[in-house]
């Protein structure tokens, strides 16, 4: 089961990185400045993606290192296990449902986010911007909900939290590096909550911007696609 654990962590982390990687070059400053945004949101938008990606690399690499050290025993492997605080309880007799669900959610979120990147092309930017040739995209995932990129991001983040909250994970069960693990357990969810809060505020801001810019075309689209994130719910 340890190889399965390694695979789940690697694929989930890769999908998570995809969901936090800007697919297009940053919009020119003039395009970004054309839309008024709170200073805090601008700061969070710049800091949260790279910080979250780098923070999540720590437990992902720890899980990979433990699996490899167990399968390829040596003096160096023993030192790695001691340094990381390996506990035998971290081995799965069978994969926990929470870990499987979390990994599936993280991967699906990454795939959905990639779909949004491809559908919007250069118009998908992490900064709210008005491009000279801006157009309203209403096909692909945008025919299902109005902000599918945010849905995918929320799914990916939630999946990673579930995966690393599983009993037997390095974050929960290691017997060393407690300050680091405690810091991850506090800082990482806090940053995610801040990012979610920022994106929640952007939902209405983006709708207002699109309504102002596209007029009736937007109104028709909003009447056709009523929900922001989840059909029938939000």
Secondary structure by P-SEA (a helix, b strand, c coil): caaaaaaaaaaaaaaaaaaaccccccccccccccbbbbaaaaaaaaccaaaaaaaaaaaaaaaaaaaaaaacccaaaaaaaaaaccccccccccccaaaaaaaaaaaaaaaaaaaaaaaaccccccccccccbbbbbccccccccccaaaaaaaaaaaaaaaaaacccccccccccaaaaaaaaacaaaaaaaaaaaaaaaaaaaaaaaaaaacaaaaaaaaaacccccccccc
